């Protein structure tokens, strides 16, 4: 599904272009290496609903040049979704 959600990862931030339960494609200034592991989180905000954080561990499967930025495709290998108030207690990423 085409979605633009802010993404936070070690060393910087990005914005998603596509995300689903098994993977994500995002643009970022952070450079990644195909095959490397990556931790990232996405925050979902909807009026009238609690803010939710999706914490993910993934594996980088592709990196592309995107006009001075990097387009990164990552397979999600582990994740959890929780209320933002709980996620922030453990730092950037909640334990899995």
Secondary structure, DSSP 4 states (H G I P E B T S, - for coil): -----EEEETTEEEEEEEE-SSEEEEEESS---TT-EEEEEEEE--TTS--EEEEEEEEEEEEEEETTEEEEEEEEEEEEEEEHHHHGGGSSS---
